[in-house]
């Protein structure tokens, strides 16, 4: 287990892991927003309506 952590903390590996983690987090965030939007549509709420 210690060898895996050491290899992941290698700067040559981190150069690829950090952007991939950012893409994964961004994709998950977009998916959550989409799910929220679809649920509003299912409930009959206009997701594009202004909130004044």
Long-range contacts (C-beta under 8 A, 24 or more apart in sequence): none
